[in-house]
Amino acid sequence: MTSIDSRCTAASAEAPPPTTGRRKSLLFCPTCEFESSADGNWIVRATADERELVCPDCRSTVATR
Ligand SMILES: [Zn+2]
């Protein structure tokens, strides 16, 4: 008997302090022009062997990595 206890640790209120001088690459949604940094407000959807960044506005896949 195997019990897989996979807990999704969703950090809901994680606000990093504003650091000036370190620029993160911005990603743009081609559909609705939503923009955010690569680790910003995107919905991260894990697939078999990679992660997809999904636009929180229109739910289109913006990037895979
Ligand atoms: Zn969008």
PDB file of the backbone (N, CA, C, O) and the ligand in Angstrom, with CONECT records:
HET     ZN  A 101       1
ATOM      1  N   MET A   1       0.841  -1.198   0.000  1.00  0.00           N
ATOM      2  CA  MET A   1       0.000   0.000   0.000  1.00  0.00           C
ATOM      3  C   MET A   1       0.877   1.250   0.000  1.00  0.00           C
ATOM      4  O   MET A   1       1.732   1.437   0.866  1.00  0.00           O
ATOM      5  N   THR A   2       0.646   2.065  -0.961  1.00  0.00           N
ATOM      6  CA  THR A   2       1.438   3.284  -1.033  1.00  0.00           C
ATOM      7  C   THR A   2       0.522   4.499  -0.965  1.00  0.00           C
ATOM      8  O   THR A   2      -0.488   4.584  -1.663  1.00  0.00           O
ATOM      9  N   SER A   3       0.895   5.411  -0.124  1.00  0.00           N
ATOM     10  CA  SER A   3       0.130   6.640  -0.036  1.00  0.00           C
ATOM     11  C   SER A   3       1.009   7.810  -0.468  1.00  0.00           C
ATOM     12  O   SER A   3       1.978   8.172   0.198  1.00  0.00           O
ATOM     13  N   ILE A   4       0.644   8.366  -1.570  1.00  0.00           N
ATOM     14  CA  ILE A   4       1.423   9.495  -2.070  1.00  0.00           C
ATOM     15  C   ILE A   4       0.840  10.792  -1.518  1.00  0.00           C
ATOM     16  O   ILE A   4      -0.277  11.190  -1.849  1.00  0.00           O
ATOM     17  N   ASP A   5       1.611  11.414  -0.693  1.00  0.00           N
ATOM     18  CA  ASP A   5       1.146  12.646  -0.077  1.00  0.00           C
ATOM     19  C   ASP A   5       1.819  13.829  -0.760  1.00  0.00           C
ATOM     20  O   ASP A   5       2.832  14.347  -0.291  1.00  0.00           O
ATOM     21  N   SER A   6       1.250  14.229  -1.843  1.00  0.00           N
ATOM     22  CA  SER A   6       1.830  15.356  -2.562  1.00  0.00           C
ATOM     23  C   SER A   6       1.077  16.629  -2.215  1.00  0.00           C
ATOM     24  O   SER A   6      -0.063  16.840  -2.629  1.00  0.00           O
ATOM     25  N   ARG A   7       1.728  17.441  -1.469  1.00  0.00           N
ATOM     26  CA  ARG A   7       1.076  18.671  -1.059  1.00  0.00           C
ATOM     27  C   ARG A   7       1.487  19.825  -1.952  1.00  0.00           C
ATOM     28  O   ARG A   7       2.668  20.042  -2.224  1.00  0.00           O
ATOM     29  N   CYS A   8       0.520  20.530  -2.383  1.00  0.00           N
ATOM     30  CA  CYS A   8       0.800  21.675  -3.233  1.00  0.00           C
ATOM     31  C   CYS A   8       1.047  22.892  -2.348  1.00  0.00           C
ATOM     32  O   CYS A   8       0.124  23.433  -1.739  1.00  0.00           O
ATOM     33  N   THR A   9       2.279  23.302  -2.291  1.00  0.00           N
ATOM     34  CA  THR A   9       2.581  24.475  -1.478  1.00  0.00           C
ATOM     35  C   THR A   9       2.402  25.720  -2.322  1.00  0.00           C
ATOM     36  O   THR A   9       3.315  26.158  -3.021  1.00  0.00           O
ATOM     37  N   ALA A  10       1.236  26.265  -2.243  1.00  0.00           N
ATOM     38  CA  ALA A  10       0.947  27.471  -3.017  1.00  0.00           C
ATOM     39  C   ALA A  10       1.165  28.693  -2.143  1.00  0.00           C
ATOM     40  O   ALA A  10       0.399  28.966  -1.219  1.00  0.00           O
ATOM     41  N   ALA A  11       2.192  29.398  -2.446  1.00  0.00           N
ATOM     42  CA  ALA A  11       2.461  30.623  -1.706  1.00  0.00           C
ATOM     43  C   ALA A  11       1.509  31.704  -2.180  1.00  0.00           C
ATOM     44  O   ALA A  11       1.642  32.234  -3.283  1.00  0.00           O
ATOM     45  N   SER A  12       0.568  32.015  -1.346  1.00  0.00           N
ATOM     46  CA  SER A  12      -0.465  32.955  -1.775  1.00  0.00           C
ATOM     47  C   SER A  12      -0.025  34.396  -1.582  1.00  0.00           C
ATOM     48  O   SER A  12      -0.179  35.233  -2.472  1.00  0.00           O
ATOM     49  N   ALA A  13       0.515  34.668  -0.429  1.00  0.00           N
ATOM     50  CA  ALA A  13       0.888  36.057  -0.149  1.00  0.00           C
ATOM     51  C   ALA A  13       2.403  36.171  -0.019  1.00  0.00           C
ATOM     52  O   ALA A  13       2.945  36.377   1.067  1.00  0.00           O
ATOM     53  N   GLU A  14       3.055  36.030  -1.148  1.00  0.00           N
ATOM     54  CA  GLU A  14       4.503  36.129  -1.120  1.00  0.00           C
ATOM     55  C   GLU A  14       4.932  37.398  -1.841  1.00  0.00           C
ATOM     56  O   GLU A  14       4.923  37.473  -3.069  1.00  0.00           O
ATOM     57  N   ALA A  15       5.300  38.370  -1.061  1.00  0.00           N
ATOM     58  CA  ALA A  15       5.698  39.641  -1.655  1.00  0.00           C
ATOM     59  C   ALA A  15       7.158  39.927  -1.348  1.00  0.00           C
ATOM     60  O   ALA A  15       7.498  40.355  -0.245  1.00  0.00           O
ATOM     61  N   PRO A  16       8.009  39.691  -2.318  1.00  0.00           N
ATOM     62  CA  PRO A  16       9.432  39.966  -2.123  1.00  0.00           C
ATOM     63  C   PRO A  16       9.680  41.470  -2.044  1.00  0.00           C
ATOM     64  O   PRO A  16       8.986  42.254  -2.690  1.00  0.00           O
ATOM     65  N   PRO A  17      10.649  41.857  -1.266  1.00  0.00           N
ATOM     66  CA  PRO A  17      10.957  43.280  -1.144  1.00  0.00           C
ATOM     67  C   PRO A  17      11.442  43.835  -2.468  1.00  0.00           C
ATOM     68  O   PRO A  17      12.153  43.159  -3.211  1.00  0.00           O
ATOM     69  N   PRO A  18      11.061  45.047  -2.757  1.00  0.00           N
ATOM     70  CA  PRO A  18      11.469  45.648  -4.036  1.00  0.00           C
ATOM     71  C   PRO A  18      12.959  45.897  -4.093  1.00  0.00           C
ATOM     72  O   PRO A  18      13.505  46.699  -3.334  1.00  0.00           O
ATOM     73  N   THR A  19      13.598  45.205  -4.994  1.00  0.00           N
ATOM     74  CA  THR A  19      15.036  45.369  -5.138  1.00  0.00           C
ATOM     75  C   THR A  19      15.331  46.139  -6.410  1.00  0.00           C
ATOM     76  O   THR A  19      14.971  45.720  -7.510  1.00  0.00           O
ATOM     77  N   THR A  20      15.978  47.247  -6.241  1.00  0.00           N
ATOM     78  CA  THR A  20      16.344  48.029  -7.409  1.00  0.00           C
ATOM     79  C   THR A  20      17.732  47.625  -7.877  1.00  0.00           C
ATOM     80  O   THR A  20      18.604  47.309  -7.067  1.00  0.00           O
ATOM     81  N   GLY A  21      17.925  47.637  -9.150  1.00  0.00           N
ATOM     82  CA  GLY A  21      19.231  47.286  -9.683  1.00  0.00           C
ATOM     83  C   GLY A  21      19.251  45.887 -10.253  1.00  0.00           C
ATOM     84  O   GLY A  21      20.182  45.518 -10.969  1.00  0.00           O
ATOM     85  N   ARG A  22      18.232  45.102  -9.943  1.00  0.00           N
ATOM     86  CA  ARG A  22      18.196  43.761 -10.496  1.00  0.00           C
ATOM     87  C   ARG A  22      16.963  43.628 -11.379  1.00  0.00           C
ATOM     88  O   ARG A  22      15.837  43.582 -10.884  1.00  0.00           O
ATOM     89  N   ARG A  23      17.176  43.568 -12.658  1.00  0.00           N
ATOM     90  CA  ARG A  23      16.061  43.521 -13.578  1.00  0.00           C
ATOM     91  C   ARG A  23      15.752  42.098 -13.958  1.00  0.00           C
ATOM     92  O   ARG A  23      16.638  41.312 -14.292  1.00  0.00           O
ATOM     93  N   LYS A  24      14.478  41.783 -13.899  1.00  0.00           N
ATOM     94  CA  LYS A  24      14.069  40.467 -14.335  1.00  0.00           C
ATOM     95  C   LYS A  24      13.461  40.575 -15.722  1.00  0.00           C
ATOM     96  O   LYS A  24      12.865  41.587 -16.089  1.00  0.00           O
ATOM     97  N   SER A  25      13.627  39.525 -16.463  1.00  0.00           N
ATOM     98  CA  SER A  25      13.117  39.548 -17.826  1.00  0.00           C
ATOM     99  C   SER A  25      11.600  39.534 -17.825  1.00  0.00           C
ATOM    100  O   SER A  25      10.967  38.715 -17.157  1.00  0.00           O
ATOM    101  N   LEU A  26      11.039  40.443 -18.575  1.00  0.00           N
ATOM    102  CA  LEU A  26       9.590  40.530 -18.656  1.00  0.00           C
ATOM    103  C   LEU A  26       9.066  39.589 -19.727  1.00  0.00           C
ATOM    104  O   LEU A  26       9.681  39.381 -20.773  1.00  0.00           O
ATOM    105  N   LEU A  27       7.917  39.038 -19.423  1.00  0.00           N
ATOM    106  CA  LEU A  27       7.236  38.231 -20.423  1.00  0.00           C
ATOM    107  C   LEU A  27       5.923  38.907 -20.783  1.00  0.00           C
ATOM    108  O   LEU A  27       5.274  39.530 -19.942  1.00  0.00           O
ATOM    109  N   PHE A  28       5.550  38.774 -22.030  1.00  0.00           N
ATOM    110  CA  PHE A  28       4.319  39.393 -22.491  1.00  0.00           C
ATOM    111  C   PHE A  28       3.368  38.326 -23.012  1.00  0.00           C
ATOM    112  O   PHE A  28       3.773  37.384 -23.694  1.00  0.00           O
ATOM    113  N   CYS A  29       2.112  38.494 -22.679  1.00  0.00           N
ATOM    114  CA  CYS A  29       1.098  37.617 -23.253  1.00  0.00           C
ATOM    115  C   CYS A  29       0.764  38.122 -24.650  1.00  0.00           C
ATOM    116  O   CYS A  29       0.380  39.281 -24.809  1.00  0.00           O
ATOM    117  N   PRO A  30       0.902  37.286 -25.646  1.00  0.00           N
ATOM    118  CA  PRO A  30       0.623  37.721 -27.021  1.00  0.00           C
ATOM    119  C   PRO A  30      -0.863  37.929 -27.278  1.00  0.00           C
ATOM    120  O   PRO A  30      -1.243  38.559 -28.265  1.00  0.00           O
ATOM    121  N   THR A  31      -1.685  37.413 -26.413  1.00  0.00           N
ATOM    122  CA  THR A  31      -3.128  37.503 -26.657  1.00  0.00           C
ATOM    123  C   THR A  31      -3.739  38.769 -26.068  1.00  0.00           C
ATOM    124  O   THR A  31      -4.469  39.485 -26.754  1.00  0.00           O
ATOM    125  N   CYS A  32      -3.445  39.047 -24.806  1.00  0.00           N
ATOM    126  CA  CYS A  32      -4.099  40.193 -24.165  1.00  0.00           C
ATOM    127  C   CYS A  32      -3.088  41.248 -23.716  1.00  0.00           C
ATOM    128  O   CYS A  32      -3.459  42.245 -23.096  1.00  0.00           O
ATOM    129  N   GLU A  33      -1.807  41.026 -24.031  1.00  0.00           N
ATOM    130  CA  GLU A  33      -0.749  41.984 -23.717  1.00  0.00           C
ATOM    131  C   GLU A  33      -0.506  42.179 -22.234  1.00  0.00           C
ATOM    132  O   GLU A  33       0.044  43.197 -21.813  1.00  0.00           O
ATOM    133  N   PHE A  34      -0.912  41.211 -21.454  1.00  0.00           N
ATOM    134  CA  PHE A  34      -0.565  41.208 -20.042  1.00  0.00           C
ATOM    135  C   PHE A  34       0.939  41.034 -19.925  1.00  0.00           C
ATOM    136  O   PHE A  34       1.536  40.242 -20.654  1.00  0.00           O
ATOM    137  N   GLU A  35       1.550  41.771 -19.011  1.00  0.00           N
ATOM    138  CA  GLU A  35       2.984  41.631 -18.860  1.00  0.00           C
ATOM    139  C   GLU A  35       3.379  41.464 -17.404  1.00  0.00           C
ATOM    140  O   GLU A  35       2.803  42.080 -16.507  1.00  0.00           O
ATOM    141  N   SER A  36       4.361  40.626 -17.195  1.00  0.00           N
ATOM    142  CA  SER A  36       4.874  40.384 -15.856  1.00  0.00           C
ATOM    143  C   SER A  36       6.242  39.746 -15.986  1.00  0.00           C
ATOM    144  O   SER A  36       6.596  39.226 -17.044  1.00  0.00           O
ATOM    145  N   SER A  37       7.003  39.786 -14.919  1.00  0.00           N
ATOM    146  CA  SER A  37       8.316  39.155 -14.972  1.00  0.00           C
ATOM    147  C   SER A  37       8.157  37.644 -15.033  1.00  0.00           C
ATOM    148  O   SER A  37       7.088  37.106 -14.746  1.00  0.00           O
ATOM    149  N   ALA A  38       9.213  36.984 -15.403  1.00  0.00           N
ATOM    150  CA  ALA A  38       9.157  35.543 -15.637  1.00  0.00           C
ATOM    151  C   ALA A  38       8.684  34.769 -14.410  1.00  0.00           C
ATOM    152  O   ALA A  38       8.058  33.716 -14.530  1.00  0.00           O
ATOM    153  N   ASP A  39       8.989  35.300 -13.241  1.00  0.00           N
ATOM    154  CA  ASP A  39       8.490  34.636 -12.032  1.00  0.00           C
ATOM    155  C   ASP A  39       7.440  35.517 -11.339  1.00  0.00           C
ATOM    156  O   ASP A  39       7.320  35.535 -10.114  1.00  0.00           O
ATOM    157  N   GLY A  40       6.713  36.221 -12.145  1.00  0.00           N
ATOM    158  CA  GLY A  40       5.726  37.153 -11.619  1.00  0.00           C
ATOM    159  C   GLY A  40       4.357  36.520 -11.441  1.00  0.00           C
ATOM    160  O   GLY A  40       4.212  35.488 -10.787  1.00  0.00           O
ATOM    161  N   ASN A  41       3.372  37.149 -12.026  1.00  0.00           N
ATOM    162  CA  ASN A  41       1.986  36.763 -11.753  1.00  0.00           C
ATOM    163  C   ASN A  41       1.453  35.672 -12.660  1.00  0.00           C
ATOM    164  O   ASN A  41       0.241  35.469 -12.738  1.00  0.00           O
ATOM    165  N   TRP A  42       2.317  34.985 -13.330  1.00  0.00           N
ATOM    166  CA  TRP A  42       1.844  33.937 -14.221  1.00  0.00           C
ATOM    167  C   TRP A  42       1.367  32.731 -13.443  1.00  0.00           C
ATOM    168  O   TRP A  42       1.808  32.473 -12.323  1.00  0.00           O
ATOM    169  N   ILE A  43       0.464  32.002 -14.054  1.00  0.00           N
ATOM    170  CA  ILE A  43       0.054  30.728 -13.484  1.00  0.00           C
ATOM    171  C   ILE A  43       1.045  29.680 -13.968  1.00  0.00           C
ATOM    172  O   ILE A  43       1.206  29.478 -15.172  1.00  0.00           O
ATOM    173  N   VAL A  44       1.694  29.027 -13.047  1.00  0.00           N
ATOM    174  CA  VAL A  44       2.673  28.020 -13.433  1.00  0.00           C
ATOM    175  C   VAL A  44       2.003  26.663 -13.447  1.00  0.00           C
ATOM    176  O   VAL A  44       1.499  26.181 -12.432  1.00  0.00           O
ATOM    177  N   ARG A  45       2.009  26.066 -14.610  1.00  0.00           N
ATOM    178  CA  ARG A  45       1.361  24.771 -14.761  1.00  0.00           C
ATOM    179  C   ARG A  45       2.432  23.743 -15.067  1.00  0.00           C
ATOM    180  O   ARG A  45       3.120  23.835 -16.084  1.00  0.00           O
ATOM    181  N   ALA A  46       2.571  22.783 -14.204  1.00  0.00           N
ATOM    182  CA  ALA A  46       3.611  21.782 -14.396  1.00  0.00           C
ATOM    183  C   ALA A  46       3.106  20.659 -15.285  1.00  0.00           C
ATOM    184  O   ALA A  46       2.064  20.058 -15.025  1.00  0.00           O
ATOM    185  N   THR A  47       3.855  20.393 -16.325  1.00  0.00           N
ATOM    186  CA  THR A  47       3.532  19.257 -17.177  1.00  0.00           C
ATOM    187  C   THR A  47       4.502  18.130 -16.861  1.00  0.00           C
ATOM    188  O   THR A  47       5.179  18.159 -15.833  1.00  0.00           O
ATOM    189  N   ALA A  48       4.569  17.155 -17.726  1.00  0.00           N
ATOM    190  CA  ALA A  48       5.377  15.971 -17.449  1.00  0.00           C
ATOM    191  C   ALA A  48       6.834  16.309 -17.182  1.00  0.00           C
ATOM    192  O   ALA A  48       7.423  15.830 -16.214  1.00  0.00           O
ATOM    193  N   ASP A  49       7.406  17.127 -18.036  1.00  0.00           N
ATOM    194  CA  ASP A  49       8.833  17.396 -17.858  1.00  0.00           C
ATOM    195  C   ASP A  49       9.187  18.872 -18.019  1.00  0.00           C
ATOM    196  O   ASP A  49      10.358  19.219 -18.174  1.00  0.00           O
ATOM    197  N   GLU A  50       8.206  19.715 -17.984  1.00  0.00           N
ATOM    198  CA  GLU A  50       8.531  21.130 -18.048  1.00  0.00           C
ATOM    199  C   GLU A  50       7.432  21.935 -17.372  1.00  0.00           C
ATOM    200  O   GLU A  50       6.436  21.391 -16.895  1.00  0.00           O
ATOM    201  N   ARG A  51       7.640  23.230 -17.346  1.00  0.00           N
ATOM    202  CA  ARG A  51       6.638  24.082 -16.728  1.00  0.00           C
ATOM    203  C   ARG A  51       6.122  25.092 -17.737  1.00  0.00           C
ATOM    204  O   ARG A  51       6.876  25.654 -18.532  1.00  0.00           O
ATOM    205  N   GLU A  52       4.848  25.299 -17.683  1.00  0.00           N
ATOM    206  CA  GLU A  52       4.250  26.274 -18.574  1.00  0.00           C
ATOM    207  C   GLU A  52       3.853  27.500 -17.781  1.00  0.00           C
ATOM    208  O   GLU A  52       3.390  27.393 -16.646  1.00  0.00           O
ATOM    209  N   LEU A  53       4.035  28.658 -18.378  1.00  0.00           N
ATOM    210  CA  LEU A  53       3.538  29.879 -17.784  1.00  0.00           C
ATOM    211  C   LEU A  53       2.262  30.270 -18.508  1.00  0.00           C
ATOM    212  O   LEU A  53       2.246  30.477 -19.722  1.00  0.00           O
ATOM    213  N   VAL A  54       1.196  30.364 -17.729  1.00  0.00           N
ATOM    214  CA  VAL A  54      -0.111  30.636 -18.314  1.00  0.00           C
ATOM    215  C   VAL A  54      -0.581  32.014 -17.870  1.00  0.00           C
ATOM    216  O   VAL A  54      -0.459  32.379 -16.701  1.00  0.00           O
ATOM    217  N   CYS A  55      -1.111  32.761 -18.806  1.00  0.00           N
ATOM    218  CA  CYS A  55      -1.599  34.105 -18.520  1.00  0.00           C
ATOM    219  C   CYS A  55      -2.790  34.036 -17.563  1.00  0.00           C
ATOM    220  O   CYS A  55      -3.741  33.296 -17.816  1.00  0.00           O
ATOM    221  N   PRO A  56      -2.749  34.796 -16.470  1.00  0.00           N
ATOM    222  CA  PRO A  56      -3.854  34.776 -15.505  1.00  0.00           C
ATOM    223  C   PRO A  56      -5.092  35.491 -16.039  1.00  0.00           C
ATOM    224  O   PRO A  56      -6.185  35.326 -15.497  1.00  0.00           O
ATOM    225  N   ASP A  57      -4.933  36.263 -17.069  1.00  0.00           N
ATOM    226  CA  ASP A  57      -6.052  37.009 -17.613  1.00  0.00           C
ATOM    227  C   ASP A  57      -6.852  36.192 -18.623  1.00  0.00           C
ATOM    228  O   ASP A  57      -8.067  36.038 -18.493  1.00  0.00           O
ATOM    229  N   CYS A  58      -6.160  35.676 -19.618  1.00  0.00           N
ATOM    230  CA  CYS A  58      -6.884  35.015 -20.716  1.00  0.00           C
ATOM    231  C   CYS A  58      -6.549  33.529 -20.791  1.00  0.00           C
ATOM    232  O   CYS A  58      -7.050  32.821 -21.665  1.00  0.00           O
ATOM    233  N   ARG A  59      -5.719  33.064 -19.894  1.00  0.00           N
ATOM    234  CA  ARG A  59      -5.395  31.639 -19.796  1.00  0.00           C
ATOM    235  C   ARG A  59      -4.710  31.079 -21.034  1.00  0.00           C
ATOM    236  O   ARG A  59      -4.850  29.891 -21.325  1.00  0.00           O
ATOM    237  N   SER A  60      -3.992  31.884 -21.752  1.00  0.00           N
ATOM    238  CA  SER A  60      -3.223  31.301 -22.833  1.00  0.00           C
ATOM    239  C   SER A  60      -1.819  30.985 -22.363  1.00  0.00           C
ATOM    240  O   SER A  60      -1.273  31.659 -21.490  1.00  0.00           O
ATOM    241  N   THR A  61      -1.252  29.972 -22.941  1.00  0.00           N
ATOM    242  CA  THR A  61       0.101  29.579 -22.589  1.00  0.00           C
ATOM    243  C   THR A  61       1.083  30.566 -23.186  1.00  0.00           C
ATOM    244  O   THR A  61       1.095  30.800 -24.394  1.00  0.00           O
ATOM    245  N   VAL A  62       1.903  31.141 -22.329  1.00  0.00           N
ATOM    246  CA  VAL A  62       2.813  32.187 -22.777  1.00  0.00           C
ATOM    247  C   VAL A  62       4.203  31.625 -23.033  1.00  0.00           C
ATOM    248  O   VAL A  62       4.844  31.976 -24.024  1.00  0.00           O
ATOM    249  N   ALA A  63       4.665  30.768 -22.159  1.00  0.00           N
ATOM    250  CA  ALA A  63       6.004  30.236 -22.320  1.00  0.00           C
ATOM    251  C   ALA A  63       6.115  28.881 -21.651  1.00  0.00           C
ATOM    252  O   ALA A  63       5.375  28.557 -20.722  1.00  0.00           O
ATOM    253  N   THR A  64       7.050  28.110 -22.143  1.00  0.00           N
ATOM    254  CA  THR A  64       7.383  26.859 -21.488  1.00  0.00           C
ATOM    255  C   THR A  64       8.841  26.879 -21.127  1.00  0.00           C
ATOM    256  O   THR A  64       9.648  27.492 -21.826  1.00  0.00           O
ATOM    257  N   ARG A  65       9.184  26.235 -20.074  1.00  0.00           N
ATOM    258  CA  ARG A  65      10.586  26.172 -19.698  1.00  0.00           C
ATOM    259  C   ARG A  65      10.863  24.953 -18.863  1.00  0.00           C
ATOM    260  O   ARG A  65      12.002  24.732 -18.451  1.00  0.00           O
TER     261      ARG A  65
HETATM  262 ZN    ZN A 101      -3.292  36.987 -21.724  1.00  0.00          ZN2+
END
